[in-house]
C-alpha cells in the first residue's frame, strides 16, 4: 500500500499513522483483513489498531487512514 506515514507517540506507545494515498479504502480494508488473518495464523505482521467502532480504516475530511503498531527496522525497497 502506498501512503503517507507519521510516527505517533501516545499513551506510552508508538504507532504508525498511515494516510492512504493511492490505495482505495475498500482495497485497504481487504489487505488489512488478510494481514490480520496471517497474524492469527502465526505469520509475523504489523498489527492494525482498530478505530473506536472497530473499523480498520477511518475517513476524516475525505481522507482515509489506518493506525498500526510501530515496528522498528528498515523498509526494504525494490524486488527481492
PyMOL Python script that loads the backbone (N, CA, C, O; Angstrom):
from pymol import cmd

cmd.read_pdbstr("""\
ATOM      1  N   UNK A   1       0.836  -1.180   0.000  1.00  0.00           N
ATOM      2  CA  UNK A   1       0.000   0.000   0.000  1.00  0.00           C
ATOM      3  C   UNK A   1       0.879   1.240   0.000  1.00  0.00           C
ATOM      4  O   UNK A   1       1.768   1.374   0.841  1.00  0.00           O
ATOM      5  N   UNK A   2       0.642   2.123  -0.914  1.00  0.00           N
ATOM      6  CA  UNK A   2       1.366   3.382  -0.935  1.00  0.00           C
ATOM      7  C   UNK A   2       0.585   4.388  -0.105  1.00  0.00           C
ATOM      8  O   UNK A   2      -0.628   4.529  -0.263  1.00  0.00           O
ATOM      9  N   UNK A   3       1.276   5.077   0.770  1.00  0.00           N
ATOM     10  CA  UNK A   3       0.596   6.012   1.655  1.00  0.00           C
ATOM     11  C   UNK A   3       1.604   6.966   2.270  1.00  0.00           C
ATOM     12  O   UNK A   3       2.814   6.820   2.099  1.00  0.00           O
ATOM     13  N   UNK A   4       1.079   7.939   2.985  1.00  0.00           N
ATOM     14  CA  UNK A   4       1.915   8.836   3.793  1.00  0.00           C
ATOM     15  C   UNK A   4       1.936   8.260   5.196  1.00  0.00           C
ATOM     16  O   UNK A   4       0.955   7.665   5.641  1.00  0.00           O
ATOM     17  N   UNK A   5       3.048   8.434   5.893  1.00  0.00           N
ATOM     18  CA  UNK A   5       3.207   7.841   7.221  1.00  0.00           C
ATOM     19  C   UNK A   5       3.708   8.865   8.226  1.00  0.00           C
ATOM     20  O   UNK A   5       4.516   9.736   7.906  1.00  0.00           O
ATOM     21  N   UNK A   6       3.211   8.739   9.445  1.00  0.00           N
ATOM     22  CA  UNK A   6       3.689   9.547  10.550  1.00  0.00           C
ATOM     23  C   UNK A   6       3.958   8.637  11.739  1.00  0.00           C
ATOM     24  O   UNK A   6       3.207   7.694  11.987  1.00  0.00           O
ATOM     25  N   UNK A   7       5.000   8.912  12.455  1.00  0.00           N
ATOM     26  CA  UNK A   7       5.291   8.209  13.705  1.00  0.00           C
ATOM     27  C   UNK A   7       4.608   8.998  14.815  1.00  0.00           C
ATOM     28  O   UNK A   7       4.851  10.194  14.973  1.00  0.00           O
ATOM     29  N   UNK A   8       3.745   8.320  15.591  1.00  0.00           N
ATOM     30  CA  UNK A   8       2.952   8.983  16.627  1.00  0.00           C
ATOM     31  C   UNK A   8       3.215   8.295  17.964  1.00  0.00           C
ATOM     32  O   UNK A   8       3.129   7.072  18.072  1.00  0.00           O
ATOM     33  N   UNK A   9       3.535   9.094  18.979  1.00  0.00           N
ATOM     34  CA  UNK A   9       3.708   8.567  20.328  1.00  0.00           C
ATOM     35  C   UNK A   9       2.521   9.028  21.166  1.00  0.00           C
ATOM     36  O   UNK A   9       2.226  10.221  21.237  1.00  0.00           O
ATOM     37  N   UNK A  10       1.838   8.062  21.805  1.00  0.00           N
ATOM     38  CA  UNK A  10       0.668   8.389  22.626  1.00  0.00           C
ATOM     39  C   UNK A  10       0.486   7.308  23.685  1.00  0.00           C
ATOM     40  O   UNK A  10       0.591   6.117  23.394  1.00  0.00           O
ATOM     41  N   UNK A  11       0.217   7.729  24.898  1.00  0.00           N
ATOM     42  CA  UNK A  11      -0.055   6.775  25.969  1.00  0.00           C
ATOM     43  C   UNK A  11       1.088   5.822  26.236  1.00  0.00           C
ATOM     44  O   UNK A  11       0.864   4.683  26.644  1.00  0.00           O
ATOM     45  N   UNK A  12       2.310   6.272  26.010  1.00  0.00           N
ATOM     46  CA  UNK A  12       3.472   5.425  26.241  1.00  0.00           C
ATOM     47  C   UNK A  12       3.734   4.404  25.149  1.00  0.00           C
ATOM     48  O   UNK A  12       4.615   3.557  25.293  1.00  0.00           O
ATOM     49  N   UNK A  13       2.983   4.471  24.061  1.00  0.00           N
ATOM     50  CA  UNK A  13       3.171   3.553  22.941  1.00  0.00           C
ATOM     51  C   UNK A  13       3.539   4.330  21.687  1.00  0.00           C
ATOM     52  O   UNK A  13       3.364   5.547  21.624  1.00  0.00           O
ATOM     53  N   UNK A  14       4.045   3.622  20.695  1.00  0.00           N
ATOM     54  CA  UNK A  14       4.431   4.240  19.430  1.00  0.00           C
ATOM     55  C   UNK A  14       3.622   3.579  18.311  1.00  0.00           C
ATOM     56  O   UNK A  14       3.490   2.356  18.255  1.00  0.00           O
ATOM     57  N   UNK A  15       3.087   4.417  17.429  1.00  0.00           N
ATOM     58  CA  UNK A  15       2.222   3.946  16.348  1.00  0.00           C
ATOM     59  C   UNK A  15       2.689   4.532  15.021  1.00  0.00           C
ATOM     60  O   UNK A  15       3.430   5.514  14.980  1.00  0.00           O
ATOM     61  N   UNK A  16       2.240   3.909  13.944  1.00  0.00           N
ATOM     62  CA  UNK A  16       2.406   4.446  12.599  1.00  0.00           C
ATOM     63  C   UNK A  16       1.013   4.831  12.116  1.00  0.00           C
ATOM     64  O   UNK A  16       0.143   3.972  11.977  1.00  0.00           O
ATOM     65  N   UNK A  17       0.800   6.115  11.860  1.00  0.00           N
ATOM     66  CA  UNK A  17      -0.451   6.597  11.289  1.00  0.00           C
ATOM     67  C   UNK A  17      -0.231   6.686   9.786  1.00  0.00           C
ATOM     68  O   UNK A  17       0.695   7.352   9.324  1.00  0.00           O
ATOM     69  N   UNK A  18      -1.084   6.015   9.031  1.00  0.00           N
ATOM     70  CA  UNK A  18      -0.894   5.932   7.592  1.00  0.00           C
ATOM     71  C   UNK A  18      -2.097   6.511   6.862  1.00  0.00           C
ATOM     72  O   UNK A  18      -3.235   6.098   7.086  1.00  0.00           O
ATOM     73  N   UNK A  19      -1.829   7.472   5.989  1.00  0.00           N
ATOM     74  CA  UNK A  19      -2.880   8.027   5.125  1.00  0.00           C
ATOM     75  C   UNK A  19      -2.815   7.297   3.795  1.00  0.00           C
ATOM     76  O   UNK A  19      -1.766   7.247   3.154  1.00  0.00           O
ATOM     77  N   UNK A  20      -3.930   6.739   3.390  1.00  0.00           N
ATOM     78  CA  UNK A  20      -3.986   6.035   2.112  1.00  0.00           C
ATOM     79  C   UNK A  20      -4.021   7.061   0.987  1.00  0.00           C
ATOM     80  O   UNK A  20      -4.902   7.920   0.945  1.00  0.00           O
ATOM     81  N   UNK A  21      -3.066   6.966   0.088  1.00  0.00           N
ATOM     82  CA  UNK A  21      -2.962   7.938  -0.999  1.00  0.00           C
ATOM     83  C   UNK A  21      -3.340   7.298  -2.327  1.00  0.00           C
ATOM     84  O   UNK A  21      -4.159   7.844  -3.067  1.00  0.00           O
ATOM     85  N   UNK A  22      -2.760   6.160  -2.634  1.00  0.00           N
ATOM     86  CA  UNK A  22      -3.005   5.524  -3.926  1.00  0.00           C
ATOM     87  C   UNK A  22      -3.785   4.222  -3.802  1.00  0.00           C
ATOM     88  O   UNK A  22      -4.001   3.529  -4.796  1.00  0.00           O
ATOM     89  N   UNK A  23      -4.199   3.897  -2.614  1.00  0.00           N
ATOM     90  CA  UNK A  23      -4.980   2.686  -2.374  1.00  0.00           C
ATOM     91  C   UNK A  23      -6.353   3.100  -1.886  1.00  0.00           C
ATOM     92  O   UNK A  23      -6.463   3.900  -0.956  1.00  0.00           O
ATOM     93  N   UNK A  24      -7.397   2.574  -2.493  1.00  0.00           N
ATOM     94  CA  UNK A  24      -8.749   2.874  -2.052  1.00  0.00           C
ATOM     95  C   UNK A  24      -9.042   2.248  -0.699  1.00  0.00           C
ATOM     96  O   UNK A  24      -8.379   1.296  -0.287  1.00  0.00           O
ATOM     97  N   UNK A  25     -10.033   2.787  -0.014  1.00  0.00           N
ATOM     98  CA  UNK A  25     -10.377   2.322   1.323  1.00  0.00           C
ATOM     99  C   UNK A  25     -10.784   0.849   1.319  1.00  0.00           C
ATOM    100  O   UNK A  25     -10.376   0.099   2.206  1.00  0.00           O
ATOM    101  N   UNK A  26     -11.575   0.424   0.342  1.00  0.00           N
ATOM    102  CA  UNK A  26     -12.028  -0.975   0.313  1.00  0.00           C
ATOM    103  C   UNK A  26     -10.865  -1.924   0.070  1.00  0.00           C
ATOM    104  O   UNK A  26     -10.779  -2.976   0.705  1.00  0.00           O
ATOM    105  N   UNK A  27      -9.972  -1.563  -0.841  1.00  0.00           N
ATOM    106  CA  UNK A  27      -8.797  -2.403  -1.090  1.00  0.00           C
ATOM    107  C   UNK A  27      -7.930  -2.478   0.165  1.00  0.00           C
ATOM    108  O   UNK A  27      -7.399  -3.538   0.496  1.00  0.00           O
ATOM    109  N   UNK A  28      -7.792  -1.361   0.855  1.00  0.00           N
ATOM    110  CA  UNK A  28      -7.007  -1.346   2.092  1.00  0.00           C
ATOM    111  C   UNK A  28      -7.660  -2.222   3.152  1.00  0.00           C
ATOM    112  O   UNK A  28      -6.971  -2.961   3.856  1.00  0.00           O
ATOM    113  N   UNK A  29      -8.971  -2.144   3.272  1.00  0.00           N
ATOM    114  CA  UNK A  29      -9.672  -2.990   4.250  1.00  0.00           C
ATOM    115  C   UNK A  29      -9.441  -4.468   3.964  1.00  0.00           C
ATOM    116  O   UNK A  29      -9.210  -5.252   4.885  1.00  0.00           O
ATOM    117  N   UNK A  30      -9.502  -4.850   2.691  1.00  0.00           N
ATOM    118  CA  UNK A  30      -9.257  -6.252   2.325  1.00  0.00           C
ATOM    119  C   UNK A  30      -7.826  -6.654   2.666  1.00  0.00           C
ATOM    120  O   UNK A  30      -7.606  -7.724   3.233  1.00  0.00           O
ATOM    121  N   UNK A  31      -6.865  -5.822   2.334  1.00  0.00           N
ATOM    122  CA  UNK A  31      -5.460  -6.121   2.625  1.00  0.00           C
ATOM    123  C   UNK A  31      -5.207  -6.219   4.125  1.00  0.00           C
ATOM    124  O   UNK A  31      -4.480  -7.102   4.581  1.00  0.00           O
ATOM    125  N   UNK A  32      -5.808  -5.309   4.889  1.00  0.00           N
ATOM    126  CA  UNK A  32      -5.622  -5.327   6.336  1.00  0.00           C
ATOM    127  C   UNK A  32      -6.284  -6.562   6.953  1.00  0.00           C
ATOM    128  O   UNK A  32      -5.780  -7.099   7.939  1.00  0.00           O
ATOM    129  N   UNK A  33      -7.407  -7.019   6.385  1.00  0.00           N
ATOM    130  CA  UNK A  33      -8.057  -8.239   6.868  1.00  0.00           C
ATOM    131  C   UNK A  33      -7.171  -9.459   6.598  1.00  0.00           C
ATOM    132  O   UNK A  33      -7.083 -10.364   7.428  1.00  0.00           O
ATOM    133  N   UNK A  34      -6.520  -9.478   5.439  1.00  0.00           N
ATOM    134  CA  UNK A  34      -5.596 -10.575   5.122  1.00  0.00           C
ATOM    135  C   UNK A  34      -4.417 -10.548   6.082  1.00  0.00           C
ATOM    136  O   UNK A  34      -3.988 -11.595   6.566  1.00  0.00           O
ATOM    137  N   UNK A  35      -3.891  -9.366   6.361  1.00  0.00           N
ATOM    138  CA  UNK A  35      -2.780  -9.249   7.318  1.00  0.00           C
ATOM    139  C   UNK A  35      -3.198  -9.756   8.694  1.00  0.00           C
ATOM    140  O   UNK A  35      -2.436 -10.468   9.347  1.00  0.00           O
ATOM    141  N   UNK A  36      -4.395  -9.400   9.139  1.00  0.00           N
ATOM    142  CA  UNK A  36      -4.881  -9.845  10.450  1.00  0.00           C
ATOM    143  C   UNK A  36      -5.008 -11.367  10.484  1.00  0.00           C
ATOM    144  O   UNK A  36      -4.633 -11.999  11.471  1.00  0.00           O
ATOM    145  N   UNK A  37      -5.531 -11.953   9.420  1.00  0.00           N
ATOM    146  CA  UNK A  37      -5.667 -13.413   9.353  1.00  0.00           C
ATOM    147  C   UNK A  37      -4.294 -14.079   9.357  1.00  0.00           C
ATOM    148  O   UNK A  37      -4.098 -15.107  10.006  1.00  0.00           O
ATOM    149  N   UNK A  38      -3.352 -13.492   8.635  1.00  0.00           N
ATOM    150  CA  UNK A  38      -1.994 -14.038   8.626  1.00  0.00           C
ATOM    151  C   UNK A  38      -1.383 -13.971  10.022  1.00  0.00           C
ATOM    152  O   UNK A  38      -0.726 -14.916  10.459  1.00  0.00           O
ATOM    153  N   UNK A  39      -1.597 -12.863  10.722  1.00  0.00           N
ATOM    154  CA  UNK A  39      -1.088 -12.731  12.086  1.00  0.00           C
ATOM    155  C   UNK A  39      -1.687 -13.773  13.015  1.00  0.00           C
ATOM    156  O   UNK A  39      -0.988 -14.345  13.852  1.00  0.00           O
ATOM    157  N   UNK A  40      -2.987 -14.018  12.865  1.00  0.00           N
ATOM    158  CA  UNK A  40      -3.653 -15.034  13.691  1.00  0.00           C
ATOM    159  C   UNK A  40      -3.121 -16.427  13.391  1.00  0.00           C
ATOM    160  O   UNK A  40      -3.181 -17.311  14.246  1.00  0.00           O
ATOM    161  N   UNK A  41      -2.599 -16.633  12.178  1.00  0.00           N
ATOM    162  CA  UNK A  41      -2.040 -17.925  11.786  1.00  0.00           C
ATOM    163  C   UNK A  41      -0.568 -18.051  12.171  1.00  0.00           C
ATOM    164  O   UNK A  41       0.064 -19.073  11.900  1.00  0.00           O
ATOM    165  N   UNK A  42      -0.022 -17.007  12.804  1.00  0.00           N
ATOM    166  CA  UNK A  42       1.354 -17.068  13.270  1.00  0.00           C
ATOM    167  C   UNK A  42       2.385 -16.379  12.399  1.00  0.00           C
ATOM    168  O   UNK A  42       3.576 -16.406  12.709  1.00  0.00           O
ATOM    169  N   UNK A  43       1.946 -15.765  11.312  1.00  0.00           N
ATOM    170  CA  UNK A  43       2.862 -15.031  10.444  1.00  0.00           C
ATOM    171  C   UNK A  43       3.158 -13.682  11.096  1.00  0.00           C
ATOM    172  O   UNK A  43       2.232 -12.980  11.504  1.00  0.00           O
ATOM    173  N   UNK A  44       4.439 -13.310  11.201  1.00  0.00           N
ATOM    174  CA  UNK A  44       4.751 -12.018  11.826  1.00  0.00           C
ATOM    175  C   UNK A  44       4.366 -10.847  10.921  1.00  0.00           C
ATOM    176  O   UNK A  44       5.024 -10.591   9.912  1.00  0.00           O
ATOM    177  N   UNK A  45       3.311 -10.149  11.285  1.00  0.00           N
ATOM    178  CA  UNK A  45       2.831  -8.987  10.535  1.00  0.00           C
ATOM    179  C   UNK A  45       2.586  -7.834  11.506  1.00  0.00           C
ATOM    180  O   UNK A  45       2.472  -8.038  12.715  1.00  0.00           O
ATOM    181  N   UNK A  46       2.510  -6.649  10.971  1.00  0.00           N
ATOM    182  CA  UNK A  46       2.199  -5.468  11.772  1.00  0.00           C
ATOM    183  C   UNK A  46       0.734  -5.542  12.196  1.00  0.00           C
ATOM    184  O   UNK A  46      -0.137  -5.850  11.383  1.00  0.00           O
ATOM    185  N   UNK A  47       0.465  -5.258  13.467  1.00  0.00           N
ATOM    186  CA  UNK A  47      -0.923  -5.290  13.924  1.00  0.00           C
ATOM    187  C   UNK A  47      -1.563  -3.917  13.773  1.00  0.00           C
ATOM    188  O   UNK A  47      -0.995  -2.897  14.162  1.00  0.00           O
ATOM    189  N   UNK A  48      -2.753  -3.921  13.199  1.00  0.00           N
ATOM    190  CA  UNK A  48      -3.519  -2.695  12.997  1.00  0.00           C
ATOM    191  C   UNK A  48      -4.330  -2.421  14.257  1.00  0.00           C
ATOM    192  O   UNK A  48      -4.893  -3.339  14.853  1.00  0.00           O
ATOM    193  N   UNK A  49      -4.387  -1.161  14.657  1.00  0.00           N
ATOM    194  CA  UNK A  49      -5.163  -0.747  15.826  1.00  0.00           C
ATOM    195  C   UNK A  49      -6.543  -0.320  15.324  1.00  0.00           C
ATOM    196  O   UNK A  49      -6.648   0.643  14.564  1.00  0.00           O
ATOM    197  N   UNK A  50      -7.599  -1.020  15.735  1.00  0.00           N
ATOM    198  CA  UNK A  50      -8.927  -0.655  15.242  1.00  0.00           C
ATOM    199  C   UNK A  50      -9.404   0.685  15.793  1.00  0.00           C
ATOM    200  O   UNK A  50      -8.996   1.107  16.875  1.00  0.00           O
ATOM    201  N   UNK A  51     -10.279   1.348  15.027  1.00  0.00           N
ATOM    202  CA  UNK A  51     -10.886   2.599  15.480  1.00  0.00           C
ATOM    203  C   UNK A  51     -11.902   2.337  16.575  1.00  0.00           C
ATOM    204  O   UNK A  51     -12.135   1.188  16.950  1.00  0.00           O
ATOM    205  N   UNK A  52     -12.498   3.379  17.079  1.00  0.00           N
ATOM    206  CA  UNK A  52     -13.470   3.287  18.175  1.00  0.00           C
ATOM    207  C   UNK A  52     -14.599   2.312  17.835  1.00  0.00           C
ATOM    208  O   UNK A  52     -15.051   1.566  18.704  1.00  0.00           O
ATOM    209  N   UNK A  53     -15.051   2.311  16.595  1.00  0.00           N
ATOM    210  CA  UNK A  53     -16.131   1.428  16.178  1.00  0.00           C
ATOM    211  C   UNK A  53     -15.653   0.081  15.676  1.00  0.00           C
ATOM    212  O   UNK A  53     -16.457  -0.708  15.179  1.00  0.00           O
ATOM    213  N   UNK A  54     -14.367  -0.203  15.793  1.00  0.00           N
ATOM    214  CA  UNK A  54     -13.815  -1.474  15.353  1.00  0.00           C
ATOM    215  C   UNK A  54     -13.326  -1.499  13.920  1.00  0.00           C
ATOM    216  O   UNK A  54     -12.836  -2.527  13.450  1.00  0.00           O
ATOM    217  N   UNK A  55     -13.450  -0.381  13.216  1.00  0.00           N
ATOM    218  CA  UNK A  55     -13.059  -0.329  11.805  1.00  0.00           C
ATOM    219  C   UNK A  55     -11.533  -0.281  11.666  1.00  0.00           C
ATOM    220  O   UNK A  55     -10.832   0.252  12.526  1.00  0.00           O
ATOM    221  N   UNK A  56     -11.036  -0.854  10.557  1.00  0.00           N
ATOM    222  CA  UNK A  56      -9.594  -0.831  10.307  1.00  0.00           C
ATOM    223  C   UNK A  56      -9.168   0.440   9.582  1.00  0.00           C
ATOM    224  O   UNK A  56      -8.045   0.914   9.756  1.00  0.00           O
ATOM    225  N   UNK A  57     -10.069   0.992   8.767  1.00  0.00           N
ATOM    226  CA  UNK A  57      -9.782   2.219   8.010  1.00  0.00           C
ATOM    227  C   UNK A  57     -10.807   3.269   8.416  1.00  0.00           C
ATOM    228  O   UNK A  57     -12.005   2.995   8.478  1.00  0.00           O
ATOM    229  N   UNK A  58     -10.321   4.472   8.689  1.00  0.00           N
ATOM    230  CA  UNK A  58     -11.180   5.565   9.145  1.00  0.00           C
ATOM    231  C   UNK A  58     -11.110   6.724   8.153  1.00  0.00           C
ATOM    232  O   UNK A  58     -10.035   7.054   7.652  1.00  0.00           O
ATOM    233  N   UNK A  59     -12.249   7.335   7.874  1.00  0.00           N
ATOM    234  CA  UNK A  59     -12.297   8.505   6.996  1.00  0.00           C
ATOM    235  C   UNK A  59     -12.378   9.763   7.842  1.00  0.00           C
ATOM    236  O   UNK A  59     -13.202   9.863   8.751  1.00  0.00           O
ATOM    237  N   UNK A  60     -11.511  10.725   7.531  1.00  0.00           N
ATOM    238  CA  UNK A  60     -11.520  12.026   8.198  1.00  0.00           C
ATOM    239  C   UNK A  60     -11.345  13.084   7.110  1.00  0.00           C
ATOM    240  O   UNK A  60     -10.326  13.106   6.420  1.00  0.00           O
ATOM    241  N   UNK A  61     -12.324  13.946   6.961  1.00  0.00           N
ATOM    242  CA  UNK A  61     -12.222  15.035   5.987  1.00  0.00           C
ATOM    243  C   UNK A  61     -11.989  14.574   4.564  1.00  0.00           C
ATOM    244  O   UNK A  61     -11.283  15.240   3.807  1.00  0.00           O
ATOM    245  N   UNK A  62     -12.573  13.442   4.183  1.00  0.00           N
ATOM    246  CA  UNK A  62     -12.410  12.950   2.825  1.00  0.00           C
ATOM    247  C   UNK A  62     -11.123  12.184   2.579  1.00  0.00           C
ATOM    248  O   UNK A  62     -10.856  11.765   1.453  1.00  0.00           O
ATOM    249  N   UNK A  63     -10.319  11.997   3.623  1.00  0.00           N
ATOM    250  CA  UNK A  63      -9.070  11.231   3.526  1.00  0.00           C
ATOM    251  C   UNK A  63      -9.217   9.972   4.368  1.00  0.00           C
ATOM    252  O   UNK A  63      -9.930   9.968   5.372  1.00  0.00           O
ATOM    253  N   UNK A  64      -8.539   8.900   3.955  1.00  0.00           N
ATOM    254  CA  UNK A  64      -8.638   7.626   4.655  1.00  0.00           C
ATOM    255  C   UNK A  64      -7.320   7.298   5.351  1.00  0.00           C
ATOM    256  O   UNK A  64      -6.239   7.504   4.800  1.00  0.00           O
ATOM    257  N   UNK A  65      -7.438   6.778   6.589  1.00  0.00           N
ATOM    258  CA  UNK A  65      -6.275   6.492   7.424  1.00  0.00           C
ATOM    259  C   UNK A  65      -6.432   5.148   8.112  1.00  0.00           C
ATOM    260  O   UNK A  65      -7.540   4.640   8.284  1.00  0.00           O
ATOM    261  N   UNK A  66      -5.289   4.581   8.503  1.00  0.00           N
ATOM    262  CA  UNK A  66      -5.315   3.486   9.465  1.00  0.00           C
ATOM    263  C   UNK A  66      -4.128   3.639  10.394  1.00  0.00           C
ATOM    264  O   UNK A  66      -3.137   4.293  10.069  1.00  0.00           O
ATOM    265  N   UNK A  67      -4.251   3.019  11.562  1.00  0.00           N
ATOM    266  CA  UNK A  67      -3.243   3.126  12.610  1.00  0.00           C
ATOM    267  C   UNK A  67      -2.694   1.737  12.881  1.00  0.00           C
ATOM    268  O   UNK A  67      -3.456   0.778  13.005  1.00  0.00           O
ATOM    269  N   UNK A  68      -1.379   1.626  12.973  1.00  0.00           N
ATOM    270  CA  UNK A  68      -0.736   0.339  13.232  1.00  0.00           C
ATOM    271  C   UNK A  68       0.314   0.511  14.322  1.00  0.00           C
ATOM    272  O   UNK A  68       0.801   1.616  14.563  1.00  0.00           O
ATOM    273  N   UNK A  69       0.653  -0.578  14.968  1.00  0.00           N
ATOM    274  CA  UNK A  69       1.747  -0.556  15.945  1.00  0.00           C
ATOM    275  C   UNK A  69       3.039  -0.258  15.192  1.00  0.00           C
ATOM    276  O   UNK A  69       3.245  -0.740  14.078  1.00  0.00           O
ATOM    277  N   UNK A  70       3.892   0.527  15.802  1.00  0.00           N
ATOM    278  CA  UNK A  70       5.182   0.863  15.205  1.00  0.00           C
ATOM    279  C   UNK A  70       6.112  -0.327  15.324  1.00  0.00           C
ATOM    280  O   UNK A  70       6.165  -0.974  16.370  1.00  0.00           O
ATOM    281  N   UNK A  71       6.846  -0.621  14.264  1.00  0.00           N
ATOM    282  CA  UNK A  71       7.844  -1.684  14.268  1.00  0.00           C
ATOM    283  C   UNK A  71       9.164  -1.063  13.849  1.00  0.00           C
ATOM    284  O   UNK A  71       9.266  -0.473  12.773  1.00  0.00           O
ATOM    285  N   UNK A  72      10.170  -1.194  14.694  1.00  0.00           N
ATOM    286  CA  UNK A  72      11.494  -0.676  14.356  1.00  0.00           C
ATOM    287  C   UNK A  72      12.089  -1.500  13.227  1.00  0.00           C
ATOM    288  O   UNK A  72      11.857  -2.707  13.144  1.00  0.00           O
ATOM    289  N   UNK A  73      12.845  -0.861  12.370  1.00  0.00           N
ATOM    290  CA  UNK A  73      13.519  -1.584  11.300  1.00  0.00           C
ATOM    291  C   UNK A  73      13.640  -0.730  10.064  1.00  0.00           C
ATOM    292  O   UNK A  73      13.298   0.453  10.066  1.00  0.00           O
ATOM    293  N   UNK A  74      14.127  -1.341   9.017  1.00  0.00           N
ATOM    294  CA  UNK A  74      14.329  -0.670   7.743  1.00  0.00           C
ATOM    295  C   UNK A  74      13.270  -1.133   6.751  1.00  0.00           C
ATOM    296  O   UNK A  74      12.851  -2.291   6.766  1.00  0.00           O
ATOM    297  N   UNK A  75      12.846  -0.221   5.894  1.00  0.00           N
ATOM    298  CA  UNK A  75      11.900  -0.547   4.842  1.00  0.00           C
ATOM    299  C   UNK A  75      12.695  -1.064   3.642  1.00  0.00           C
ATOM    300  O   UNK A  75      13.568  -0.372   3.117  1.00  0.00           O
ATOM    301  N   UNK A  76      12.383  -2.276   3.221  1.00  0.00           N
ATOM    302  CA  UNK A  76      13.077  -2.849   2.073  1.00  0.00           C
ATOM    303  C   UNK A  76      12.449  -2.320   0.794  1.00  0.00           C
ATOM    304  O   UNK A  76      11.224  -2.302   0.673  1.00  0.00           O
ATOM    305  N   UNK A  77      13.244  -1.901  -0.139  1.00  0.00           N
ATOM    306  CA  UNK A  77      12.743  -1.333  -1.385  1.00  0.00           C
ATOM    307  C   UNK A  77      13.102  -2.242  -2.550  1.00  0.00           C
ATOM    308  O   UNK A  77      14.131  -2.917  -2.545  1.00  0.00           O
ATOM    309  N   UNK A  78      12.240  -2.243  -3.533  1.00  0.00           N
ATOM    310  CA  UNK A  78      12.512  -2.978  -4.763  1.00  0.00           C
ATOM    311  C   UNK A  78      12.299  -4.466  -4.639  1.00  0.00           C
ATOM    312  O   UNK A  78      11.999  -4.972  -3.558  1.00  0.00           O
ATOM    313  N   UNK A  79      12.454  -5.172  -5.752  1.00  0.00           N
ATOM    314  CA  UNK A  79      12.243  -6.622  -5.744  1.00  0.00           C
ATOM    315  C   UNK A  79      13.348  -7.332  -4.969  1.00  0.00           C
ATOM    316  O   UNK A  79      14.503  -6.907  -4.981  1.00  0.00           O
ATOM    317  N   UNK A  80      12.984  -8.396  -4.311  1.00  0.00           N
ATOM    318  CA  UNK A  80      13.951  -9.176  -3.511  1.00  0.00           C
ATOM    319  C   UNK A  80      13.897 -10.617  -3.921  1.00  0.00           C
ATOM    320  O   UNK A  80      14.628 -11.442  -3.374  1.00  0.00           O
TER     321      UNK A  80
END
""", "prot")
cmd.dss("prot")
cmd.show_as("cartoon", "prot")
cmd.util.cbc("prot")
cmd.orient("prot")
